[in-house]
Amino acid sequence: MNYKPGRIFLSVPHMGGHEKNYVLKALEDNWVTTTGPNLPGFEHDICQHTNARHAVALSSGTAAIHLALRVLGIGPGDDVFCPTFTFVASANPILYVGATPVFVESEAETWNMCPDALRQAIVDRIMAGRKPGCILVVHLYGMPARLKEIMTVAEEFKIPVVEDAAEALGSRYGGHQVGTLGSIGIFSFNGNKIVTTSGGGALITANEQLANQARFLAAQAKDPAPYYQHSQLGYNYRLSNVSAGIGRGQMEVLEKRVKQRREVYVYYKDRLKEIEGLEFLPEPKGSFSNRWLTTVLLPDNHTPESIRLALEEENIEVRPLWKPLHLQPLFKDAPYYGNNLSEQLFSRGLCLPSSSNLTEEELGKVVKVLLQQFQQM
Ligand SMILES: *Cc1c(COP(=O)(O)O)cnc(C)c1O
């Protein structure tokens, strides 16, 4: 990557200050491996913050989703109901385990999985003789999905729910931290997320057996024996104790980062409110978003690409919204249920620079270039 200096990125890491103490201690004590005191420490911090009973620190959010599907016993012949409007990492693990992704359209209020389309998909697939494996719900850009309605559908058909909260650590739904309402929740600590371990993830659950099984599979599924004995397929998915040290420092400032990201959203909203046809995504009652990324839908006479190029000229990074997965060549044969809302979102939407360490000057620059584009200067 060879960027001009002074570039304003979409979302960058933001250290709190104590990360280096934890990392230095790991180096000094020679815990430079996938065991060591930062790992249970980090898992404890995650439990404390989310009220989860068990947390397993892992090498990525993708690994956490893969393990979630494995410990729920999802495999070939199972349908996994997944939103079409999400990052590919939500759905790739469905293919890893040989299950079938069934893509479900979003609803307009949160841009997340539509409970009605979900129900329709489940009924239709069961009628066709298919076996529901699980519902993988995603809280996109930090906005909680309509969990109450989705859990009602899940209970009606007795299907377990996995929450992909990779982008939503710190978001709340009806007073609960997201990730804690389904059977399993997952978080990502990738460098672009609200807090980071440079690369990492976590699986949370209230079920001790599921947590133990995830921990077992993440460390190569070594059977209890004095030699190397294996009866299940395992993975090398543990987080490093060095990375967990970064995570410990980051968890100390998570609340602050949520506050700062929410301030970024308010900044844009206040200064761009006069632009006719420009839409933000408000929080529904009872939901609290970490506002990982501020997203907008553009007025009719602008395309995401024209705005992206104009900002690129000024060394500012913006990104289009996710391209729906049912339109991706990788998933061209997967069933899809919905009315194409996500296609409209994709054709109209942009993610704005949303880092918690953006300065007032940088935010001002982004707004100035946007206003110029909308010819409101
Ligand atoms: C980032 C992300 C993931 C994957 O997390 P990694 O830690 O990058 O593997 C999964 N789902 C969503 C929605 C994400 O944004």
Ligand as a Chemical Component Dictionary entry (heavy atoms), coordinates in Angstrom:
data_LIG
# 
_chem_comp.id                   LIG 
_chem_comp.type                 NON-POLYMER 
_chem_comp.pdbx_formal_charge   0 
_chem_comp.three_letter_code    LIG 
# 
loop_
_chem_comp_atom.comp_id 
_chem_comp_atom.atom_id 
_chem_comp_atom.alt_atom_id 
_chem_comp_atom.type_symbol 
_chem_comp_atom.charge 
_chem_comp_atom.model_Cartn_x 
_chem_comp_atom.model_Cartn_y 
_chem_comp_atom.model_Cartn_z 
_chem_comp_atom.pdbx_ordinal 
LIG C1 C1 C 0 -14.955 -8.110  9.669  1  
LIG C2 C2 C 0 -16.149 -8.964  9.530  2  
LIG C3 C3 C 0 -16.084 -10.353 9.679  3  
LIG C4 C4 C 0 -14.811 -11.112 9.775  4  
LIG O1 O1 O 0 -13.961 -10.742 10.768 5  
LIG P1 P1 P 0 -12.375 -10.977 10.577 6  
LIG O2 O2 O 0 -11.838 -10.775 11.939 7  
LIG O3 O3 O 0 -11.908 -9.961  9.597  8  
LIG O4 O4 O 0 -12.189 -12.373 10.077 9  
LIG C5 C5 C 0 -17.270 -11.066 9.638  10 
LIG N1 N1 N 0 -18.446 -10.475 9.452  11 
LIG C6 C6 C 0 -18.551 -9.139  9.291  12 
LIG C7 C7 C 0 -19.907 -8.550  9.129  13 
LIG C8 C8 C 0 -17.406 -8.347  9.301  14 
LIG O5 O5 O 0 -17.511 -7.034  9.104  15 
# 
loop_
_chem_comp_bond.comp_id 
_chem_comp_bond.atom_id_1 
_chem_comp_bond.atom_id_2 
_chem_comp_bond.value_order 
_chem_comp_bond.pdbx_ordinal 
LIG C1 C2 SING 1  
LIG C2 C3 SING 2  
LIG C2 C8 DOUB 3  
LIG C3 C4 SING 4  
LIG C3 C5 DOUB 5  
LIG C4 O1 SING 6  
LIG O1 P1 SING 7  
LIG P1 O2 DOUB 8  
LIG P1 O3 SING 9  
LIG P1 O4 SING 10 
LIG C5 N1 SING 11 
LIG N1 C6 DOUB 12 
LIG C6 C7 SING 13 
LIG C6 C8 SING 14 
LIG C8 O5 SING 15 
# 
